[in-house]
């Protein structure tokens, strides 16, 4: 699933391509890609609107429209957005927004889990509860060791699951949680409340650093290419992964074999020697 670095990269690349563009056509190839409102209301609601800005919150992309409504895109596990100069349907294309300059913004989603929503600002809390309940982002000033320690207090849940909880660490998913825990020297299996103050500080710093590095290197594109940039190119952070996806390889720090376990139905990678 695209995480904060991937979605932020998409936002930065899309903004100059779509800002100020008028939506003159909508082609909905899978009606279930529209999460809200109904398909007819969605179509009418976006036609003739200009995109006045693009922002991101957690893993959500938010396009601001000229009538002050919000076009919200959630990429989910495998969605990505492309800006194309032709009208040729793409494989797994689910919805296409045509602009007045002849180009299109295309949502490609192999697994059909991603969604688009058209909401007024006052509707967000009722329609997009996940968006309205997001916690702090690790790259924000508000994400401090004090904040994280409060979130971990009294929780026996494994630390990996807690920092993937979007109500705690907005935008953090499987890849960056593993990388941050490795850098902090913390086992993903530890109960959240068992972390010492020093470990919480290390984890706070590791989360911030790894997320910023992910953004700097344009996100992580794995071999399945679930994530691609809007021009179809690949993110480069995968070349810098120290632990994620490296089962059976040796740890770059101590030489111990990297292991994979399941936590919450997700594969988690760790070094049994470096992470305690």
Buried (B, 14 or more C-beta within 10 A) or exposed (E): BBBBBBBBBBBBBBBEBBBEBBBBBBBBBBEEBBBBBEEEEBBEBBBEBBBBEBEBBBBBBBBBBEEEBBBBBBBBBBBBBBBBEEEEEBEBBBBBBBBEEEBBBBBBBBEBBBBBBBBEEEBBEEBBEEBEEBBBBBBEEEBBBEBBBEBBEEBEBBBBBBBBBBEBBBBBBBBBBBBBBBBBBBBBBBEBBBBEEEBBBBBBBBBBBBBBBBBEBBBBBBEEEBBBBBEEEBBBBBEEBBBBBBBEEEBEBEEEEBBBBEBEEBEBBBBBBBBE
